[in-house]
């Protein structure tokens, strides 16, 4: 009888221990362990991150970091960290959290447009993925890569077509660049290459001209007409005389640093630069800014007309008046210059 009592006592103690262990396991694995109020929180795990770095991100989000740590060690997550962007949903338990941050790297949408230089683009992208601006700039301007793919330092920006793209947050600089090359090549279908060839332009030249068209007019419905003017000038070997190229050339000079040119003057037309399309015929060496896709398509599908000139329309800001003769153009330009003067815009 005495032995039976001992056995029963041992059994009861065992049940209590097992129950306590089961409760601990339940708490560690299946009990909700989040303490944020939003529906979802995100952590960003850098490449080569350490386990303590991950814990530091999780600590403000979890009720009991110690129980998470114990289960992470048991499931060997602490020795197998994955880089990326991961979601933690409100009410998740530790088991679900570990499964999420171990295998569910979420893509993000990257968007860019209106970048004035490759440096600006690198900075814009570095704010959206893990790669920093210096590594992005190095990859984007790599001379061997550019030469291999028919680009140079002046045309490199043209490879990056403004749009939104899906990437993983931990994308490297080289992976981003290579993906953009793929997107660029996908854009240049046989049909578009044929359109460019019909205009006696290469894809790089199309995008260079599109950058000028886009700087002249942000109105998608007007861009084909503006493109038609410049193509007419190229056809008869008339200088483009594009004011945005003068601004681009001026901003490269120390005296125009941190200034805004609102009115192109004769002094700007004397700037010595291959981008000065008043001095030099033909297209400049490369882009003056990143054009929208609408401007690229406008160059490939220009409006057919006999206009050789255009001037900003003072009555329809953002649009232009077009002319076939220099006399008509001078009259249109005079009206706009008078408008600028009336607004006190003299430089």
C-alpha positions in Angstrom: 0.0 0.0 0.0 2.8 2.4 0.9 4.6 1.7 -2.4 1.3 2.4 -4.3 1.0 5.8 -2.6 4.6 6.6 -3.6 3.9 5.5 -7.2 0.7 7.6 -7.3 2.6 10.6 -5.9 5.3 10.2 -8.5 2.7 9.9 -11.2 0.9 13.0 -10.0 4.2 14.9 -9.8 4.9 13.7 -13.3 1.6 14.9 -14.6 2.1 18.3 -13.0 5.5 18.6 -14.5 4.2 17.5 -17.9 1.3 19.9 -17.6 3.6 22.7 -16.7 5.9 21.8 -19.6 3.0 21.6 -21.9 1.8 25.0 -20.7 5.2 26.5 -21.2 5.4 25.0 -24.7 2.0 26.3 -25.5 3.0 29.7 -24.3 6.2 29.6 -26.2 4.7 28.3 -29.4 1.0 29.1 -29.7 0.1 31.9 -27.4 -0.2 35.3 -29.1 2.9 37.3 -28.5 2.5 40.7 -30.2 2.0 44.0 -28.5 1.6 46.5 -31.4 -1.8 47.9 -32.3 -1.5 48.0 -36.1 -2.7 45.0 -38.1 0.8 44.4 -39.4 4.3 45.3 -38.4 7.4 44.9 -40.6 11.0 44.1 -39.8 13.9 44.6 -42.3 16.7 42.1 -41.8 19.9 43.3 -43.5 22.2 40.9 -45.4 24.7 39.3 -42.9 22.5 40.4 -40.0 23.3 38.8 -36.6 20.6 37.2 -34.4 21.0 39.9 -31.7 20.2 42.5 -34.5 17.0 40.6 -35.3 16.0 40.4 -31.6 16.6 44.2 -31.3 14.0 44.8 -34.0 11.6 42.3 -32.5 11.8 43.4 -28.9 9.5 46.5 -29.3 7.0 44.4 -31.1 6.7 41.3 -28.8 5.3 40.9 -25.3 7.8 38.2 -24.2 11.1 38.3 -26.1 12.5 35.6 -23.9 10.0 33.0 -24.9 10.5 33.9 -28.6 14.3 33.5 -28.0 13.9 30.1 -26.4 11.7 28.8 -29.3 14.0 30.4 -32.0 17.0 28.6 -30.5 15.0 25.3 -30.4 14.1 25.7 -34.1 17.6 26.8 -34.9 16.5 30.1 -36.4 19.2 31.9 -34.4 21.9 30.2 -36.6 20.0 30.5 -39.9 19.1 34.2 -40.3 17.4 35.2 -43.6 17.7 38.7 -45.0 14.7 40.6 -46.3 11.4 42.4 -45.4 9.1 40.3 -43.2 5.6 40.9 -41.9 4.4 40.1 -38.4 0.6 40.2 -38.0 -1.2 41.3 -34.9 -1.9 38.3 -32.6 0.8 36.1 -34.2 2.4 33.5 -31.9 6.1 32.8 -31.7 5.9 29.8 -34.0 4.2 31.8 -36.7 6.5 34.7 -36.3 9.6 32.4 -36.7 8.1 30.8 -39.8 7.3 34.2 -41.3 10.8 35.7 -40.8 12.5 32.5 -41.9 10.8 31.9 -45.2 8.4 34.7 -46.2 10.5 37.5 -47.7 8.0 40.0 -49.0 8.6 42.0 -52.2 8.2 45.8 -52.3 7.2 48.2 -55.0 9.9 50.4 -56.2 9.0 53.6 -58.1 11.0 56.4 -59.7 10.6 59.2 -62.2 11.8 62.7 -62.9 15.4 62.1 -61.8 17.8 64.7 -63.2 20.9 62.5 -63.0 22.2 59.0 -62.3 23.3 60.3 -58.9 19.8 61.4 -58.1 18.5 58.1 -59.2 20.9 56.2 -57.0 19.9 58.3 -54.0 16.2 57.7 -54.8 16.6 53.9 -55.0 18.8 53.7 -51.9 15.8 55.0 -49.9 13.7 52.0 -51.1 16.1 49.0 -51.0 19.0 47.8 -48.8 21.7 48.8 -51.3 23.2 52.2 -50.4 23.6 55.0 -52.9 27.4 54.6 -53.3 27.1 50.9 -54.3 24.2 51.7 -56.6 26.1 54.5 -58.3 29.2 52.3 -58.7 27.1 49.6 -60.3 25.2 52.0 -62.5 28.3 53.7 -63.8 30.5 50.7 -64.2 32.3 51.4 -67.5 32.6 47.7 -68.5 28.9 47.1 -67.9 28.0 50.3 -69.9 30.2 49.5 -72.8 29.0 45.9 -73.0 25.4 47.1 -73.3 25.9 50.0 -75.7 25.8 52.8 -73.1 28.3 55.4 -71.8 28.4 57.8 -68.9 26.2 60.3 -70.8 23.5 57.8 -71.8 23.6 55.6 -68.7 20.5 57.2 -67.1 18.5 56.2 -70.2 18.5 52.6 -69.2 16.2 53.3 -66.3 12.7 53.6 -67.5 10.4 55.3 -65.0 7.8 53.0 -63.7 7.0 50.9 -60.6 8.8 47.5 -60.2 8.6 44.7 -57.7 11.8 43.8 -55.9 12.9 42.2 -52.7 14.1 44.8 -50.2 17.5 43.0 -49.8 18.2 43.4 -53.5 21.9 44.2 -54.2 23.0 47.1 -56.4 24.1 44.8 -59.2 20.9 42.9 -59.1 18.9 46.1 -59.3 20.9 47.3 -62.3 20.7 44.1 -64.1 17.0 43.9 -63.7 16.6 47.4 -65.1 18.6 46.3 -68.1 16.2 43.4 -68.6 13.2 45.9 -68.4 14.9 48.2 -70.8 15.5 45.4 -73.3 11.9 44.3 -72.9 10.7 47.8 -73.7 12.7 47.9 -76.9 10.6 45.5 -78.9 11.3 44.9 -82.6 8.4 47.2 -83.4 9.9 50.1 -81.4 13.4 49.5 -82.8 11.9 49.6 -86.3 10.2 52.9 -85.4 13.5 54.3 -84.2 15.3 53.2 -87.3 12.7 54.8 -89.5 13.5 58.1 -87.7 17.2 57.5 -88.3 17.7 57.3 -84.5 19.2 54.7 -82.2 17.3 53.8 -79.0 19.8 55.9 -77.0 19.1 58.8 -79.3 15.4 58.4 -79.0 15.6 58.6 -75.2 18.0 61.6 -75.4 15.5 63.4 -77.6 12.7 62.3 -75.3 14.5 63.9 -72.4 14.4 67.2 -74.2 10.8 66.8 -75.2 9.8 66.0 -71.6 11.6 69.1 -70.3 9.9 71.3 -72.9 6.4 69.9 -72.2 5.0 67.8 -69.4 1.7 67.6 -71.3 1.4 64.1 -72.7 -1.1 65.3 -75.4 1.3 67.9 -76.6 4.6 65.9 -76.5 4.1 64.3 -80.0 3.8 67.7 -81.6 6.9 68.9 -79.8 8.8 65.8 -80.8 7.6 66.5 -84.4 9.2 70.0 -84.3 12.6 68.6 -83.2 12.5 65.7 -85.7 11.7 68.3 -88.5 14.8 70.3 -87.4 17.0 67.2 -87.3 15.8 66.2 -90.8 16.8 69.5 -92.3 20.0 69.8 -90.1 18.7 72.8 -88.3 20.0 73.3 -84.8 17.6 72.1 -82.1 18.0 75.3 -80.2 16.3 73.7 -77.1 16.3 75.9 -74.1 16.4 73.0 -71.6 19.8 71.9 -73.0 21.1 75.4 -72.2 19.9 75.1 -68.6 21.5 71.6 -68.3 24.8 73.1 -69.6 24.5 76.1 -67.2 23.9 74.0 -64.2 27.2 72.2 -64.8 29.0 75.5 -64.2 30.0 76.7 -60.7 28.4 80.1 -61.1 25.0 78.5 -61.6 25.2 76.2 -58.6 22.1 76.3 -56.4 20.3 78.7 -58.8 17.1 78.3 -60.8 17.1 79.6 -64.4 13.5 80.7 -65.1 14.3 82.7 -68.2 16.9 81.7 -70.9 19.0 84.7 -71.9 21.5 85.4 -74.7 24.3 84.9 -72.2 23.2 81.3 -71.7 23.5 80.7 -75.5 27.2 81.5 -75.3 28.0 78.7 -72.9 30.7 76.4 -74.2 29.2 72.9 -73.9 28.3 70.0 -76.3 24.9 70.3 -74.7 24.5 73.8 -76.1 22.1 73.0 -79.0 22.2 76.7 -80.1 25.9 76.3 -80.9 26.0 72.7 -82.0 23.7 70.9 -84.4 22.3 67.5 -83.8 21.5 65.8 -80.6 23.6 66.4 -77.4 25.8 63.5 -76.1 23.1 62.2 -73.8 20.1 62.8 -71.6 19.5 66.0 -69.8 17.0 64.4 -67.4 14.9 61.2 -67.1 12.0 61.4 -69.5 8.6 59.9 -68.8 7.5 57.0 -71.0 5.0 59.3 -72.6 7.8 61.4 -74.0 9.7 58.3 -75.3 6.5 57.1 -77.0 6.0 60.6 -78.4 9.3 60.6 -80.1 8.6 57.1 -81.6 5.1 58.3 -82.7 5.6 62.0 -83.5 2.9 64.2 -84.9 3.5 64.8 -88.6 3.4 68.5 -89.4 5.4 71.4 -90.9 6.1 73.3 -87.7 9.7 74.3 -87.0 9.2 76.5 -84.0 7.3 76.7 -80.7 7.1 79.2 -77.8 5.4 78.9 -74.4 1.8 80.1 -74.5 1.2 82.7 -71.9 -2.6 82.1 -72.0 -2.3 78.3 -71.5 0.5 77.8 -69.0 2.2 74.5 -69.7 1.4 74.5 -73.4 3.0 76.1 -76.4 2.2 78.0 -79.6 3.6 76.4 -82.7 4.8 78.2 -85.9 6.0 77.3 -89.4 7.9 80.5 -90.0 10.4 82.5 -88.0 8.2 85.6 -88.2 5.3 83.8 -86.6 7.5 82.4 -84.0 9.1 85.7 -83.1 5.6 87.1 -82.6 4.7 84.2 -80.3 8.0 84.5 -78.4 7.5 88.2 -77.9 4.1 87.7 -76.3 5.6 85.2 -73.9 8.6 87.4 -73.1 6.2 90.2 -72.3 4.3 88.0 -70.0 7.5 87.0 -68.2 8.5 90.7 -67.8 5.0 91.5 -66.5 5.6 88.8 -63.8 8.9 90.2 -62.8 10.8 87.2 -64.2 14.0 88.6 -65.7 16.4 85.7 -65.2 
